[in-house]
Amino acid sequence: MPSYPRRDFHPSRPVLERSAIFRLLAAAPLCALCACATTAASQAEVAALQAELRTLRESQTRLVDRLERLEAHAAVDRARAPSAPAAKQSSTVPVRVTAPEQGGALTSTPDLAVVKLKPRFEPAPKLSTQVAVVEPESEQVEMFISSVPDGTPGSASGGTTLASTGGATMVTTREDDPADQPDPDVLEADYEKSVSLLRTGNVEGGVQRLRRFSEENPRHPRADNALYFSGLGQMGLNEFKDAAKSFERLIATYPAGDAMLDGMLRLAECRMRLNQAADARALYTRVVTQFPGTAAATQAEQRLAALPQ
């Protein structure tokens, strides 16, 4: 039987072994907690690094876009510099535009030229100016027909003709017939001759001719002037009553004539000569209030100021 060496038994050795085991068991949770804390800190650092990396990538993308835009502007400036003299030499330059490749960006602008086109001088389209002539209806014709009693003669004085039609009469005058109207040149010469008589001293003859001219040609453009000059001639003959009648007829018959305002001033003078100051003042006031800003209104204000109160 083999012999083993004998070990000496010490009573405190089992106690020491048990205390060491207890210490190891107590240190195990602490090691686990340290390991967990180290793992959490590492994850936080990784997340921070990832966020910083994303920020750097976004910044890099913006810088790349800005660089591309700057390169595009630089390419446009380079393209404009040589194309300016070429545009002066030729007004038409072929333009070629190439599309960028799929997925690529347009980094340069194609050369463009301004082409000036002359306007076309074409005549205006012709418009139809023909108007169909339509006979008026019977109801409209009756508006211009006046009925006359039986036994009335078919003609009236003053060149007026009454045409009888079915119990009604249409009034026509000689002025409506172009053949009966006098020559405008003859009328103009007659008017000028009448005015020249006033200037040469034959006042009575000039007044008679002017009054006859206005009576026979009331629609003539010189009819109001004929009345005005006839009134001036009557004032020169000291016939203020007749002159006032001429001016009153001028104002009533031709209110839109060019001699109307002067006629009102002359009528006021006649009123003053006939000792009718109140009527003269009313006429001057009418000119000032109804026709302000005119030369006649200025004269009327001056004469109003000179009138006795």
ZAMARGU-4260 file (C-alpha; in steps of 0.2 Angstrom, whole numbers, plus 5000, padded with zeros to 4 digits):
<rodrens>
0) 5000/5000/5000 | 5008/5017/4995 | 5011/5029/5007 | 5006/5048/5005 | 5014/5062/5013
5) 5005/5068/5028 | 4999/5085/5029 | 4997/5095/5045 | 4979/5100/5049 | 4977/5118/5053
10) 4960/5123/5061 | 4959/5140/5053 | 4962/5135/5034 | 4943/5131/5030 | 4938/5148/5037
15) 4950/5157/5026 | 4944/5147/5010 | 4926/5151/5014 | 4930/5170/5016 | 4939/5171/4999
20) 4924/5163/4991 | 4912/5175/4999 | 4923/5190/4993 | 4923/5183/4975 | 4904/5181/4975
25) 4902/5199/4982 | 4913/5207/4969 | 4904/5198/4954 | 4889/5210/4954 | 4901/5225/4955
30) 4910/5219/4940 | 4893/5217/4931 | 4888/5234/4935 | 4904/5242/4929 | 4903/5232/4913
35) 4885/5239/4910 | 4890/5257/4914 | 4905/5255/4901 | 4893/5249/4888 | 4880/5263/4890
40) 4894/5276/4889 | 4901/5268/4873 | 4883/5269/4865 | 4881/5287/4869 | 4898/5291/4861
45) 4894/5281/4846 | 4877/5291/4844 | 4886/5307/4846 | 4899/5303/4833 | 4885/5297/4821
50) 4876/5314/4823 | 4892/5323/4820 | 4895/5313/4804 | 4878/5317/4797 | 4880/5335/4800
55) 4897/5335/4791 | 4889/5326/4776 | 4875/5339/4775 | 4888/5353/4776 | 4898/5344/4762
60) 4882/5342/4751 | 4879/5361/4753 | 4896/5365/4748 | 4896/5354/4733 | 4880/5362/4727
65) 4887/5380/4730 | 4902/5375/4720 | 4892/5369/4706 | 4882/5385/4705 | 4898/5395/4705
70) 4905/5385/4691 | 4889/5387/4681 | 4890/5406/4683 | 4909/5406/4679 | 4905/5396/4663
75) 4891/5409/4658 | 4903/5423/4660 | 4916/5415/4650 | 4903/5411/4636 | 4897/5429/4636
80) 4914/5437/4633 | 4918/5430/4616 | 4900/5430/4610 | 4898/5449/4611 | 4908/5453/4596
85) 4902/5439/4586 | 4884/5445/4589 | 4888/5462/4581 | 4895/5453/4566 | 4880/5442/4562
90) 4862/5445/4567 | 4858/5427/4566 | 4868/5414/4575 | 4863/5396/4575 | 4859/5390/4593
95) 4862/5373/4598 | 4856/5366/4615 | 4861/5350/4621 | 4852/5341/4635 | 4862/5335/4650
100) 4865/5317/4653 | 4853/5308/4663 | 4857/5310/4681 | 4869/5324/4677 | 4867/5343/4681
105) 4867/5357/4668 | 4884/5365/4672 | 4885/5378/4657 | 4873/5389/4648 | 4872/5388/4629
110) 4876/5403/4619 | 4861/5413/4614 | 4859/5428/4602 | 4846/5441/4600 | 4838/5442/4583
115) 4830/5458/4578 | 4815/5456/4566 | 4808/5471/4556 | 4790/5474/4558 | 4779/5470/4543
120) 4771/5484/4534 | 4754/5477/4529 | 4739/5488/4524 | 4725/5488/4536 | 4711/5476/4532
125) 4697/5484/4522 | 4680/5487/4531 | 4664/5487/4522 | 4656/5504/4523 | 4641/5500/4512
130) 4625/5503/4521 | 4609/5495/4514 | 4595/5508/4511 | 4579/5503/4520 | 4563/5512/4517
135) 4555/5519/4534 | 4540/5511/4541 | 4523/5519/4539 | 4522/5523/4557 | 4539/5532/4557
140) 4533/5542/4542 | 4517/5548/4550 | 4528/5556/4564 | 4533/5569/4551 | 4516/5571/4543
145) 4504/5583/4550 | 4485/5583/4546 | 4477/5598/4539 | 4458/5602/4539 | 4449/5601/4522
150) 4449/5616/4511 | 4467/5621/4516 | 4477/5627/4501 | 4491/5616/4496 | 4504/5629/4497
155) 4510/5641/4510 | 4520/5657/4510 | 4539/5657/4513 | 4542/5644/4500 | 4534/5630/4510
160) 4524/5617/4501 | 4511/5605/4508 | 4510/5589/4499 | 4493/5580/4502 | 4493/5561/4504
165) 4477/5552/4510 | 4471/5566/4521 | 4488/5570/4528 | 4501/5583/4522 | 4520/5582/4522
170) 4528/5599/4524 | 4543/5603/4513 | 4553/5619/4510 | 4563/5625/4496 | 4579/5624/4507
175) 4577/5605/4506 | 4579/5605/4488 | 4597/5607/4483 | 4593/5614/4466 | 4585/5629/4475
180) 4599/5633/4487 | 4610/5647/4482 | 4629/5645/4479 | 4639/5645/4495 | 4652/5656/4486
185) 4639/5669/4481 | 4632/5670/4499 | 4650/5672/4506 | 4653/5686/4494 | 4636/5694/4498
190) 4641/5694/4517 | 4658/5701/4514 | 4651/5715/4503 | 4638/5719/4517 | 4652/5721/4530
195) 4663/5731/4518 | 4648/5744/4517 | 4649/5746/4535 | 4668/5749/4535 | 4667/5761/4520
200) 4654/5772/4528 | 4638/5766/4520 | 4631/5761/4537 | 4613/5761/4532 | 4615/5750/4516
205) 4626/5738/4526 | 4613/5736/4540 | 4600/5732/4527 | 4610/5720/4518 | 4615/5711/4534
210) 4598/5710/4541 | 4592/5703/4524 | 4606/5690/4524 | 4602/5684/4541 | 4583/5682/4537
215) 4585/5673/4520 | 4599/5662/4526 | 4596/5658/4544 | 4606/5642/4544 | 4621/5649/4536
220) 4637/5649/4547 | 4638/5668/4545 | 4620/5672/4550 | 4624/5675/4568 | 4639/5687/4563
225) 4627/5696/4551 | 4615/5700/4565 | 4630/5705/4576 | 4637/5717/4563 | 4619/5724/4559
230) 4617/5728/4578 | 4634/5737/4578 | 4629/5747/4563 | 4612/5752/4571 | 4622/5757/4587
235) 4633/5768/4575 | 4617/5776/4569 | 4611/5779/4587 | 4596/5767/4584 | 4599/5758/4601
240) 4582/5751/4602 | 4583/5742/4585 | 4601/5737/4590 | 4595/5729/4606 | 4582/5720/4596
245) 4595/5713/4584 | 4606/5707/4599 | 4591/5699/4608 | 4587/5690/4592 | 4606/5684/4590
250) 4606/5678/4608 | 4589/5669/4607 | 4592/5661/4589 | 4611/5657/4590 | 4615/5653/4609
255) 4630/5642/4603 | 4637/5655/4590 | 4654/5663/4592 | 4646/5680/4592 | 4634/5677/4606
260) 4645/5683/4620 | 4650/5699/4611 | 4631/5701/4607 | 4627/5700/4626 | 4640/5714/4630
265) 4634/5725/4616 | 4616/5722/4622 | 4621/5728/4639 | 4628/5744/4631 | 4612/5747/4623
270) 4603/5745/4640 | 4615/5758/4647 | 4611/5770/4633 | 4593/5767/4635 | 4594/5771/4654
275) 4591/5753/4659 | 4606/5750/4671 | 4597/5736/4680 | 4595/5726/4665 | 4613/5730/4660
280) 4620/5724/4677 | 4610/5708/4675 | 4617/5705/4658 | 4635/5708/4664 | 4632/5697/4679
285) 4625/5683/4668 | 4641/5683/4657 | 4652/5682/4673 | 4643/5668/4681 | 4639/5657/4666
290) 4655/5660/4656 | 4669/5661/4668 | 4687/5662/4662 | 4682/5669/4645 | 4688/5686/4638
295) 4669/5692/4638 | 4668/5688/4657 | 4684/5698/4660 | 4676/5713/4651 | 4660/5711/4660
300) 4669/5711/4677 | 4677/5727/4673 | 4661/5735/4667 | 4652/5729/4682 | 4665/5738/4693
305) 4663/5754/4683 | 4644/5754/4685 | 4637/5767/4698 | 4630/5759/4713
</rodrens>
